[in-house]
Amino acid sequence: MLLKTSDWMNGGSPDDVLFLLRDTPITRSEIRRRVSVLAARLSVVPCRTVGIAERDPVKFLTELIATLASRRTPVLAGGNRLASLEPAPDAVWAAEGAAAPAGSAVIPSEDGGDAAMDLPPISPDAELLLFTSGTTGNPKMAVHNYKYPLGHFITAKYWHCVDPDGLHLTVADTGWAKAAWGKLYGQWLCEGAVFVYDFDRFSAGDILPMFAKYNITTFCAPPTMLRMMIKEDLSMYDLSSIHHMTTAGEALNPEVARKFKEATGLEIMEGFGQTETTLTICNLVGTVPKLGSMGKASPQYDVDIVDADGNSVPNGEVGEIVIRTANGIPCGLYKGYYRDEAKTAEAWHDGLYHTGDTAWRDEDGYFWYVSRIDDVIKSSGYRIGPFEIESVIMELPYVLECGVSAAPDEVRGQIVKASIVLTKGTEPTEELKKEIQQYVKEHTAPYKYPRLVVFRDELPKTISGKIQRNKL
């Protein structure tokens, strides 16, 4: 499916093809018709917000445009997360495939694929509501204002490197912020064409042939999906159309970056940000990436590393990633959490927005990810970040996925636990556990090796594909 987003914004012939949906062309006039019908329906519905719980990317983008055209605030809510909210008394709901809360009025669209829901009052300049991924707790709703789309100009122009004459693919579920990062605002502003891959369950074998078939030139996917792709025989696929690769969503394992460079000759330009922000730390075009680093601070954010008291720490010392806001709120930073002043104040106070992620900064200004604050393992007086151990384990050819977490221990307080998904055909044996433990000892430090190794069929993940270490 192809979407030439710049055509929608700049006008043109009614017969221009904006989408290619399973080889069926959908023209500008058809998209205008769909948007007009839905916007007209929404304009008479007594609601202030429209919850978009649509997996189909064409319907999703149509609904988003129509929502903004009807002067409503969209809520990106894939995975039927709207169903978990308590509706207002006059709530309106029309989400296909989602169970409407009791007492909600249902307003079907032309094809039954949209959702409308009235929520208690929000700020009048709220442009978009996004659910956080809920990696360590229940998802929250981050409220963004109308500057949020502009905050993604750097994302698309200088990180994704979208080209009006090229084709960009960001692999992302429509219900989370990564869809806004890679399918919408920045790409529209840069007049880039977007390839949309719709799937119920990600399959590397399905997506790899698409690069040559559709001549995809720029590509972004979370590390979880890149890890699955490198376990395929990449030499069997033509990836020569890719000019630029990026990744975000969680830290990138160096082994994954090495494998892709062997196959394509390209460096994967890693980035860091959150639902509450746009691209915050990154390897922008023209910079030289360091393997394993997230890159440098984006020029639109004042990023620092601080200790528990909010004081800056020296280079090389681990601390929390924060954004300084005392001298101005950057374009792209959220307004707060919807109806949760306590959580907002917890994350944003004294001129600092606290990301809850830890890292260290080297003498060249590059940031190196360690872990979420909640994920740090405290064992026998040591503080151990799970990402380093996961990256080492991922070097083993028979490991498909790995999640490292803490397990309680009477003597040490906590011990390192590794939950591992093996590649197809690999037998989970006690000998293999010992081999993994020895490998980690030799490639990190003896106190960091996983004293507990568990083989699993799959790892628990959020809807955005992040490993939920608190459920391991």
Beta strands, then each sheet from edge to edge (+ up, - down):
strand 1: 2-4
strand 2: 17-21
strand 3: 24-27
strand 4: 49-52
strand 5: 73-76
strand 6: 92-93
strand 7: 105-106
strand 8: 126-131
strand 9: 141-145
strand 10: 168-170
strand 11: 193-195
strand 12: 218-220
strand 13: 244-247
strand 14: 268-272
strand 15: 281-282
strand 16: 296-297
strand 17: 303-306
strand 18: 319-324
strand 19: 336-337
strand 20: 348-349
strand 21: 352-361
strand 22: 367-372
strand 23: 377-379
strand 24: 382-384
strand 25: 399-409
strand 26: 413-422
strand 27: 452-455
sheet 1: 1+ 11- 10- 12- 13- 14- 15+ 16-
sheet 2: 2+ 3-
sheet 3: 4+ 5+ 8+ 9- 19+
sheet 4: 6+ 7+
sheet 5: 17+ 18- 21+ 20-
sheet 6: 17+ 18- 21+ 22-
sheet 7: 23+ 24-
sheet 8: 25+ 26- 27-
end
